[in-house]
Structures are given as structure tokens and as C-alpha cells.
Amino acid sequence: MRFSLDDLRLLLARSTGLIRRGAASLRTRGWRRSWERVRLQFARASTPSRMPTVAADASPFSAFALPQASAPAASVVIPVHGQWPHTLACLRAIAAHPPLRATEIIVVDDASPDDTLRYLPQVSGLRIVTRAANGGFIAACNDGAAAARGELLVFLNNDTVPQPGWLDALLDTFATHPDTGLAGAQLLYPDGRLQEAGGVVFADGSAWNYGRFESPDDPRFSYVRDADYLSGAAIAIPRALFERVGGFDPRYAPAYYEDTDLAFAVREAGLRVRYQPAARVVHDEGATAGTDPSAGAKAYQARNRAIFFARRSAALASHLAPGQVPTPALLHRGQRQVLVVDGTTPTPDRDSASLRLLNLMRLLREEGAHVTFLPSDLAHAGAYTEALQELGIETWYGPYAGRLPAWLREHGPRFNAAMVSRHYVMRELLPLLRRYAPRARLVFDSVDLHFLRETRAARLAGDGALARNAARTRALEMDVVARSDLTTVVSADEASVLARELPGARVEVLSNVHEIAGTGLPFDRRRDLVFVGGFRHPPNADAVRWFCDAVFPEVRTRLPGVRFHCIGDGPPAEILALAQRDGVLVHGHVADLDPYMDGCRIAVAPLRVGAGVKGKINLSMAHGQPVVATTIAAEGMHLRPGMDVLVADEAKAFADAVVRLYEDEALWSSLTRNGHDNIARHFSPSAARAAVRRVFFDDGPG
């Protein structure tokens, strides 16, 4: 790929911004952490790692066992007509990597002409349904469904090798996306290439295996997506729904187009048809039916297409015209398409800004938008990237995204809105977005006003160089605000700042988004204090040092048994050293915060520097955990001192507030209730929904 003028401009903008931020980082973080940030910024985009596909086991037959359950959640129905080596390989793959859910395996023998029925009874745990005469795929599947006991039916071809975790991933689709009526696997050729990532049906009833012969890791084929149809080789459907729509329609007997028609029947019933890329199944296409459309079972394909078109012509009228090559732009043509960009992929279990961004993307999806996420570092972030794809977010990464200018040149025209988080990322991309996304409203998501935080840090440190850097940040941030169509801030306080700085700018408050997590343990079963905050953010390190130096010794004197749990990603040496003090526990990153949110009596937010809305306070209140905070920590959060939170800025007053709240059950209970109310009124999904609609769906003046 040629290096273009756009690439050069982007590189220059990124380099100059990094140099300026690096100089400030050296003063606040030190050289080790600053070097780590530089290294990450210029690291090569990673390639997604994937386990190699498990091949068919072709060894001679010996008896083995399959998972079985007296009350199965799912019933896997495998129709069989001969081809015993394929059936054996399929069953062995299931036995080698059994699903986590209670499952029964049903093989429907459709009058096999070989030794299938001699071997099947030697596979323990298997339920066998026999047919006296060969009726074809549809009849065999419907008979298997009639015998099934699970709430979910899974139809699986015998010429498949299901990969580890396939069934649990397929069934998870119904939990993650409750309006799903039909879910289908990612089908692979034995050589690892993609066979199908959900099907596309054209207006004339013809069909297209989306992604055929492409890489299964390509971002276009790696996210949960609505599909026109799903190949019956590996699909799941609630048994009650399958019965309600009449099962596989016998008018397509013996086979072909019955799976396509089922997808249309599911949508007609008001539910969605979704492709699930995390459910990977190797399919030896044509092993049982051949590949010649003029002979054998394949000959029914052309006949049944005519039957299908006559039956579904009204629904097909809105489909793509024959010959159009499906792309993400076309597949989501009926939706509002929103591009979201941040410097890196969100890590919601590590920092509150990531949790906010993730929940905003969830809200956009709930409102009907198709969301595309592009990290400007183009890195595949492992489980974090896969989590976005599981939510149905089209998530890009290298090497498939290429370079940012080329990606925007190709994809930019399809977007109705583009939101870029952080001023330094928006500054790099604004010219490219103006050029290549001409229809998009350009939304600058400030996350928090960086210059406010930097100004306060400079004032606290009495550092003139930091003050000058804060002034430069202010100029850059205001320039980005002025050139964007709309700016989002997290609090009304920051909206007021921008109203003074740039009175003509359009600004919307789009704050943190949290669900009420419950009340946790009662007062008398809770113990200790907790702080949560990533230590790559300097204000958190300053807060913990100040608390341990100036506040906690007084608290410990008055509450001798109390401990302070310090939780956050990447604690530096000076924070790790605090664990040597009595009662201080430094945990670093904790994957599951619930035991601390639900079991610690009080959260502390002793921030002396900062801006924006503090996710650590939202998190605790959502769990029914009262908070003692400084004025800066409580800023912009609609908190009433003494009613929703206790506020103190001096060390002695902060210690007094902690001890008082720790010992006063009535006060603790009052703050718990009011904290929940605060989350519901100001930080819940319903509270954010109106702002999301104004920012991303209102087509009025930018």
C-alpha cells in the first residue's frame, strides 16, 4: 500500500501531539511510564490470535461417550443418511470438547444404507431416532425436533466438525441478544477459510454465502450481525418458536431453501436472525449432498428457489438487487450508521472512560444504530475486541484496516455520524473525516476537559511548566471544539466552561452510564474501605498517596481493625510500597470488582486533581456503597453533600467523615438509598437516552 500525503499529515499530527504530551507526562509520570506510552503509541497493530481448527478424527472406531442430561437446556439434532465416517468425526468432536450447558445429542437415522445403525448404539449418551424410509433433511430434522426435550433446538449437519466452545457461543446469542429467534454458526472449510458468515438473499430469491473463501478473522465477518438467512448446517432456535412457525416447511422436501424460509418465518414472527462468529464449525460442504446443482439432491436447489420466491416475494422486494456485492455499508443500509473512534479499544474493567464508551455504544445499538468501532492504534485487543464483536459492534483492527486514511477513504461515506474521543485523537482525524465522511456529523467526545485537569494539577504542584502545558492543551481543545459539529461533555459544569470559552459551540451533556447493580451486603456484614482507579491516570496515584499519608493513619487509630483496599490497573512502585503499611492492601487490577463493591462498607474518592465525572463514585453508588469524596471528586455529579455523599477536603475532616459514616448505620443506609436514586436520575441508560438521540439521530443543524 502506497504511503500517501494523508498518511504523512497524520503521522506529523500524531508525532507533534505525542511529543507535547510526552513532555508533560515526563513531569507527572516519570520516564518509565512515559516511555511505555510512547512504545504503545507506535507499536505495530497486532493480528488476532486464534486457535487452529480441530481436524476430523479419522481413527478406527471404538466406543466413547457423549454428554447427556436428564433435563437438557439444548437438544442437538443431527440428521444422518449414511456417511458414517462423517457422523463419527462429528460426534467425536462433540465428545472431545463437551459444552458447558446441559445438552442431549440426538441422531436421526434417515434409513442409512451403510453400517451407521450398527455403530450408533455403541456411543453411550446418544439418543437415536430411526426412520424406516429415507425422507430427506427436512423430515429427519422435524422428527428429531419432535423427540427433543431441550428448550433450544440445535440442528447440526453430520458432515461437520464443531470446534471447541461452539455450542455455548451459539446459545449465548439468545442471552446477549434476547430478541434473537434464530442463531447460526460461522462455517469454515477444512482448510480454515471462511465458508459462510451468514447468508444474503437477493430480491430474486437467489442467495450468497457472505464471506466465502475470505479470512474468518476479517472484521467484516467477525461480529454478531443480522443475516438474511443462516445455513441449516449449524443453527439454533427455541423449540417453542420452531413449533410455532411449523418447523422446516415440507414444501421444500427433501432439502434446500428450508433454512432460508425458516429465517423469513422467524422475522415474520417478530424476532431477529443472527450470525454468531464465535460459534465455529468446520463444514465439509457437499459431502452428503454433492456440489453439482444439476444432479442428486442439489438439483432441488433451483426448483425450491422458485417455490421460495413465490412464497416470500413481498418480503424480498426490499432486499439487494441481484449482482450487488454485499458490503457492511449495504448490509446495514436500513440503519443509522455511526463510527466511534478512540485511541485504543475500551477496557471497561480497567477504567471508567472505557465503561462509559462501551455503554454509549450499547445505547446506540438499542436505539437502532449500527455501530462501527475503530481504534486509532488499529490493535486487536484480544478479549476486549471480541466483547465488542459479541455485542454486534463492527470492530476493526490491523492488518485488515490498513492505514487510517485509506480505511476512511473506503468506509467514510457510509456514516451518518462519527464520534471521536479525546481531543488529540480528534485533532489527528478531523481533516480526514471532513474529506472522507462528508455526510457525517462530526462529534468530539471530550471524555473530560483535559485542560481543566492539567490546570488544577499545575496549581497543586506549583509548577510553571505544567501551567504552560495546560494553557497549550486549552488552546488545542478549544480549536477542536470550534471545528467539530458538536461536542459532548460529561457534566453540566463542563458545559458551562465551554459556554464561557466558546459561546457559539454546540455542546451536549452525555455523561457516564451505569445500571443499578443492587444493594450488596447489609451494613453489619460489610467491612473496610476501598478505592478504585487506574494508576496510569496520575490523579489517582496522587489521591491514594495523600489518603495513605494524611488520612488513613487517623482513621486507623480510631477504627483499629479497618483495612484500606487499593484497586487499580498498573500501580507504580510508590503505590506498591504502600502495602508495607499496616492495614493497606494494594491489589492492582481486579477482574471482578463485585466482592469489593458489595462487601466493603465505604468507598473513598480522595482526589485532589481531576475533571469530568468520576466513574469510581458512580460504580460504588450503583452497588449501594456510600462514598466519602473531595469537592473535586464530587464535581458535576448532581451530589448533595450529607444526603448523597459526604464531602471533605482537609485530611482531618476527611478522616472524621470516614469514621462517622463507618459507624453510623442510619447515615450509611440513607446515603445508600440516595446514591441509587442519583444513579437512576442522572446516570442510568434511560437518563442518557434523550441526549444520545439528540447527538446521533437529530438531523437538524450540526
N, C-alpha and C positions, 0 to 999 in steps of 0.2 A: 504494500500500500504506500503510495507516494506521500511524502511529507509536504503538507500544503501550507499556504500562508495563514490559514485559520489555525493550523497546528502550532505554527511559530508564535502567533499572537497569544494563544492560550498558554503556551509554555512560558512566555515572557511575563504574562499577568500572574501566573502561578508562582514563578520564581521570585518576582519582586515582592509579592504578598508574603511568601514564606520567609524571605529574608527579614522583612519588617516584623512579622510576628515572632520569628526566631530570636531576634534581638530582645524583645520583651520577655520571651519565655526564659532566656538565659538568666534574667534578673529575678524572675519569680519561681522558676522550676529548677534551675541549675543545669549544668551542661549535659549530664547523663540523660535526663528526661527530654531535654530539648533535642538531643541527637536522636533519640528514639522517635520523636515526632517527625524529624526530617527523613529518617530512614523509611518510616511508614508512608510518608507522602510520595516518595519516589520509588517505592517498591513496585516490582512488576506485578501486573494483575495475575492473581492465582487462577489456576484451572480447577474446576470442580473435581473432587476426588470421588470415585465410585468403585464399589467392589466389582470385580469381574463377574460376568454372568456364570451361574452354575449350569454346567452342561448336563445333558441327559445321562443317566446311569444305565449303561447297556450291558452290565454284567449278567451272568445267568441267574435265573430266578431262584430265590429262596424265600421262605416265609418271613413276613415282617408285620408290624402293627401300625395302624393309623390312629390318630386321635379320635376319641369318641366321647360323647356326653349324653347323659340321660335327659337333660333339658338344654339342648343346644341353642345358642343365640343365632347361629347361622347354619344353613344346610348347603353344602357344596354338591351340586348335581352335575355328574359327568356322563353325558350320553356316549355310548360305545357301540360301534358296529365293526367288529374285527379289529385289526391293527393292534394286537396285544402288545408288541414291544413299545408302542407309543403309550398305551394305557399304563403299562408297568412303570415306565420312566416318569410319567405324571404323578402316579401315586407315591413312588419312591421320593420324589421331590417334596411332596407334602409331608411325608413321614419324617424326612430328614430335618425339616425346619417347620415343626408344627406351629400353628397360630396360637396367640395368647388367649383368644376368646374360645369359649366352649363351642365346639364345632362337630357336626356329623358329616361324613363323606358318603354320598350315595352314588353308586354306579348303576346306570340304567343300561342293561344289556339289550340292545335292539336286534335280537336274533343274530348274534355274531356267527359267522361261518367258520371261525377258527377255534383255538383252544381257550378262548377267553374265559368261558364259564368253568373250565377245569381248574384254572389258576385262581380266579377271584375268591372262592371260599377259603383259600389259604392265607388271605390277607386279613388278619384279625382287626376288629373295629369297623370294618367296612359293612355298609348296608347295601344289599344287592336287590335291584328291581329287574325282573326279567320280562321281556316281551316275546310272545310266541311268533310274531311275524314282524319283519322289518318295516317300520313306518316312517323312518327318517328322523332328522334332527328335531323337528317341531314336536312330533308325537312323543319322542323319547324324553324331551325336556319337560313337556307338560305332565307326563306320567311321573317323572322324578319330583316335580313340584308338588303333585298331589300327595306323594308319600312323605314329604318333608315335614319336620317338626319345628325348625328354626323360624324366628321372626323375620330373618333376612334370607332370601334365596340367592345363591351364587351359582351361575351357570359357567361351566369350565369345559373347554374342549379337551379331549383326551390327547390331542397332538400338541400339548403344551408342557413346558417345564416351568412351573411357578417359582419365582425367586424368593429368597428369604424375606419374610415380612410382608409379602404381597397382600395376603388376605386381611391382616389387621389394618394396613394402609387403606385398602379398598373400603372396608367397613367404617373406618374413621371419617370418611367423607360425609356420611349421614349425620355424624355428631357435630363435625365442624361446620357443615352447611346443612342445617335442619330442613331446608326446603328441597333437598335432593330427593328425587324419586327413582333415579337410575344412575349408577356409577359404573365406569368402565376402566379397565387397566391400560397401562402403557404396554403395547405389544412390540416385541423385539424379534428380529430374525436371529437364528442361532449364531450368526457371526457378530452379533451385538449391535447391528444397525437398527434404526427405528423402522418398524413396520407400520405402526399406526398410533397417532396421538389424538384419538378421537376422529370421527368422520365428518365430512362436509357433504351435504346433499344439495345439488343444484336444482334450479327451478324446473328442469325437465325430468327430475327423479333420478338422474344419474348421480353417482357418488364418487368421493375422492378420499383416499386414505391420507389424511393430513400428516405431513412429515415423513412420508415414505422414503426410505434409504438415507435419511438425514441422521445426524448425531442425536442420540436421546438426551444429551446434556445441553443441547442448544436451548437458550432461554425461550424461544418461541414455543417449545414443546414441553417445558418443564414446570408449568404452573397449572393449578386446577382451573378448568375452563369449561364453560358450557359448550356442548358439542351437538351437532345436528343428529348424529346417531353414534352408537358405540357397537363395535363388533361383538357378536354373541360369543366369541371365543373366551371372554373373561369379563362378565358383568355381574352386578349385584342389584337387587331390587327388594323392597319389603314384600313379604309373601302376601299380605293383605292387599297391597296395591296390585300385585301381579294377578291375583284372583279377580280384583275389581275390574281390571281392563280386559279380562278374558284370556289371560295368558298369551302365549305365542299364537298368532292367528293361523288357523289351519288352512285358510285360503292360499297361503304361500307354501303349502306342503309340496315336496318333502322338506325343502330348505331354500334359503336366500330371500332377503328383504324382510324376514320376520323380525329380525333385530332392529332394522330401520323403522318398521311400522310400530314396534313396541315403544321406541323413543318418542315418536309422534303421539302415541296414545298417552304416554306419561305426561307430556307437555299439555295435552288436551285436558288432562285431569288436574292441571294447575301446579304441577311440580317441575323441577329442573332436571336436566340430563347433564351429568358432569363427567369429564375425563379426569382420572386421577393418576398423575405421572409417578407417584411414589409406589404404586402397585405395579410391579414389573413382572411381566410374564413373557417367556420365550415361546413363540408360536411357530411351529413348522408348517407354515401356510401351504395348503394344498396336499398335505399328507393323506388326508382322508377323503377329500372331495376332488382332488386334482386341480389343475390350473388351466385346462383348456375350456374356454367358455362355450364351445360348440359340442362338447361331449360329456357324458356322465352327468353327475349331479350339478356341475357348473352350468349345464345347458338351461337349468331352471332360472338362472340369473336374469336373462333377457326377458323371459316370459313374465317373471314376477315383478320386474321393473314396471311393466305396463299395468299390471294389477295395482301396484303401489301408487303409480301416478294417478290412475283413475280414482283411487280412494282418497288420496291426500292432495289433490290439485289445488284446493283453496289455500291450504297452509303453505304449499310450495311457491305460491305466487310471490312471496316476499323474499325468497331465497336468491342466492347469487345466480347470475346467468351462467349457462354452460360456457366453459372456456376461461372464465375468470380464475386467475391463480390466487388461492386464498392466502392472505397475509393477516397479521394481527390487526392492521387498520381495517380490513374488510370484515374480519370475523367479529369485531366489536363495533361495527358501523352504526348499530342502533343505540349505542350508549354514549354518554358524555365521556370523553377520553381525557384523563388527567395525568400529566407527567409530574412525578415527585423526584427531586434531586437533593441529595445531601452528600457531604464529604465522604462518608462511609455508610455501610449498611447498619441500620438500627440494631442496637444490642439492649433490648428493653429490660433485661435483668441486671444491667450494669449501670445505667444512667437514666435520669428522668426525662431528658430531652428525647432519647430514643423511644421511651414508652409513650410519650406524647405523640411523636410522629407516627408510631405504629397505630395508635388508637385513632388518629386523624385519618389514616388510610383505611382503617376499618369502617369509620363513619362514611367516608366517600363511597366505599363499596355498598354499604347499607342503603345509601341514597341512590344507588343505581349506576354509579360511575364505574368505568373500567380504569383501574389504576396501573400505571407503569412506573416502576421504581428504577432509578439509575444512580448508583453510587459513583461519585466523580473519580474515585480511585479505581473503579472498574474491577474490584476484587470480589471473588466469590467468598463469602464469609461463612461457609460451612452450614451448620445448623441454623444460623440466623437467616441466611439467604433462603434455605429450604422452608423455614417457617413462613416467610412472606409468600413463597410459591404455594404453600398449602392453603393460605388464605385466599388464593385466587389473584394474587398480585403478579403481574408480568414483570419479572425481575431480571435485569441484565447484568452482565459481567464479561470479563475477558476470558478467552480471546475472541468470543463471538461478537462483542460490541465494537471491536476495533478501537479506533480513536474517537474521542468525543465529537469533534467537528463532523467526521464522516457519519457517525451514528445519528446526530441531529439532522444532518442533511437528508438522510434517508427517512427518518421517522418523525421529524418535527412537524411536517404539515398536517398530521392526523390529530394533533392535540387541540382541545378547546381551552385548556388551562395548563400552565406549568408553574409549579411551586418549587422554589429553591431555598433551602435552609442555610442560614449563616451568610453574613454579608460578604465574606471573602470568596465563597463559592459562587454566589450570585454575581459578584463583580467579574469573575472569570467568564461566566457563561452568558451574561446579558446580551452582548453583541451577537453571539451565535444564535440565541433564542429569537432575537428580533429578526434575524435574517432567515432562519430556517423553520421557525414555528409562527408564521405570520398570523394565524387565526387565534393563537393562544393568548389568553390574559396572563400576563407575567406577574406572579405573586412572589414577593420577597418575604420569606418567613424568618423573622429576626431571631427566633428562639428566645433570646433576651437581648436587650440593648447592650452590646459589649462595652461601649464607651462608658456607660454608667458604672459597670462593674470595675473597669480599669481605673476610672477616675477615683472611685472610693478606695481601691487598693493603693493607689499612689498617695492619697491623702493619709491613709493609715500608716503607710511606710515612711511618709515624709520624703519621697523620692522624686526629685525633679525630672529625671529621665523618664520614669513611668508616667508622670503627668503629661509630658510632651507626647509620649506614645499614645496616651488616652485621647489627647486632642486630635492626633492624626487619625485614630480609629473613628472618632466622631465625624470627621470630615468625610472619610470613606463611607461610613454607614449612611450619612445623610445624602451622599451622592447616589448610593444605590436606592435609597427610598425615593429620591426625586425621579429617578429614571425608570422605576418599576411602575406597573399599572396600579398595584395595590400592595400594601404592607400589612402583615399580621404581627401583632404583639400579644404577649401572654397576660397582660393586666391593663386595667383602666389607667393605672398610674403611668405606665409606659406610653399609652395612647396620649395622655396629657403632655408628656415630654415631647412627643413628635408634633403634637398640635402647636406647641410653642416654637419648636425648631423649624418646622416646615408646615405652615398653616394650610397650604393647598394640597397636601398629600392625602390620598385616600387611605385610611387606616381602619382595620377591623381587629377587635379583640378575639383571639382564638386561643383559649388557654389550655391548661392540662386537662386531660380526660381520664377519669377514673370510675370504675364500678365500685359500689359498696361491697366490701369483701366480708362483712359480718362483724360480730362483736368480739370474737375471740374468747379467751378465758375470762372469768369474772375477776373482780378486783382482788379477792383474797387468795386467788391461785396464781396471780402474776407476781413476778419478781424482776428487779433490776431495771437498768436504764439502757437505751440503745440509741445509736447514731448510725444513719445510713447515708453514704455519699461516696462517689468515686473519687479517688485521690489524684487522678490526672487533672482534676479541676482544683487549682490552688486554693480557692476559698474554703474548700472542705478540709484541707490539711491545716490551714490556719485555725479553723474553728475547733478542730479536735485538740490541737496543741494548747490553745487558750483554755479550753474546758478542762483538760487534764492538769494544766499548770495552776490555773487560778480558781476553778470552781469545784472540781471533784474532790480535792482534799478536804474542803469544808463539808461537802455532802457526806463523805466517808466518815468523818468524825461524828456526825450527827446520826448517820444511818450505817453503823459499822459493818453490817453484812452485805450491803448493796454492792453490785458489780456494774461496770460500765462496758457494754458490748459495742465495739467499734467495727462496723462493717463497711467495706467498700473496696472496689477493684484497684489494684496497683498501689498499695500503701508504700510510701518511700521509707528509707531507713529510719528517719527520725520518728515516723509514726510506729513502725515495728518496734522501736526501742521502748515505746510507752508500755508495752506488755510486761516490762520488768517491774512496773509499779503495782502495788497491792490493789486488787480489785479491777484492774484494766485488762480486758481481753480483746486482742486485735485479731479479727477473723479473716481479714482480706475479703475476697469475693465469696459470696454465699449464693449458691444456685437457687435455693428455696428459702425465701425470707419469711414465709408464713409462721414458722415456730417463734421467731423473734417479734414479729408484728403482733401475733396473737398471745404470746406468753410473757413479754416484757411489760412492766407496768407503765413506764413513761418513755416517750421519745424526746430527745433533746435536739434542738437546732440552734447551736450557739454561733451562728455566722456573724462575722464582723465585716465581711465584704460580700458583695453579690448584687444581683439584679434579677429581674423577672420573677416568676412564680416558682416556689420551691417544691419540687416533687416529693421530697422526703416528708414534708408536712402533709401533703395530700395522701401519700401512701399510708402514713400512720393513722390519719383520721378515717380513711376508708376502712381500716381494720378495727376501728373503735379504740384506738390507742391515743390518749391525750398527749399534748405536746407542750413543752416549755421552749420558747423561742426568743430570739432577739428581735428588735424592731425591724432590722433589715431582713431577717428571715421571714417575718410575717407580712412584709410589704406587699401590697397589691393582691392580697388573698381573701379579702372580704371578712377578715377575722376581727372579732370583738374581744379585746383583752379582758380576761376574767370570766368570759362567757364561752368562747370557743377555744381559747388558748391562754396560757399565762405568758406574759411578755416581760423580759428584764434585760438590761444591757450591761449593768455593772456586775462584777463577779459575785459580790456578797448577795445582791438582790436575786441573781440567777440561782445561786445555791439555796436561798430562802424559798424561792418558788418551787424548786425541785422537791425539797423536803416537805413543804406544805402539801403539795399535790400527792406525794408518795404516801402520806399518812392520812389524808382526808378522803374517805371513800365517797362521801356525798359530792364533794367538789369533782372528784375523778369521774363519777357517774354522770354528772351534769355536763362536763366537757366532752365525754364520750358521745352523749346524745347530740349535743350541739355540733360536734365535729362531723357526725354523719349528716346532719341537716345541711351543713356548709357544703359538703361534697355534692349532695343531691341538688342543691340550688345553683351552685356555681361551676362545678367541675365534672358533672356526670355527662354521659353521651347526650341525653335529652337537652341539657343546658347548652351544649356546643352545637347542636344540630342546626339551629337557625343561622348561626354565623357561617357554618360550612355551606349552607345553601346560598347565602349572600356572596360569599367569596368565590365559589366554584360553579354555581349554577345560574346566577343572575347575569343575564347578557346585557345589562344596562351599561352606561359609560364606565370605562375602566377605572 
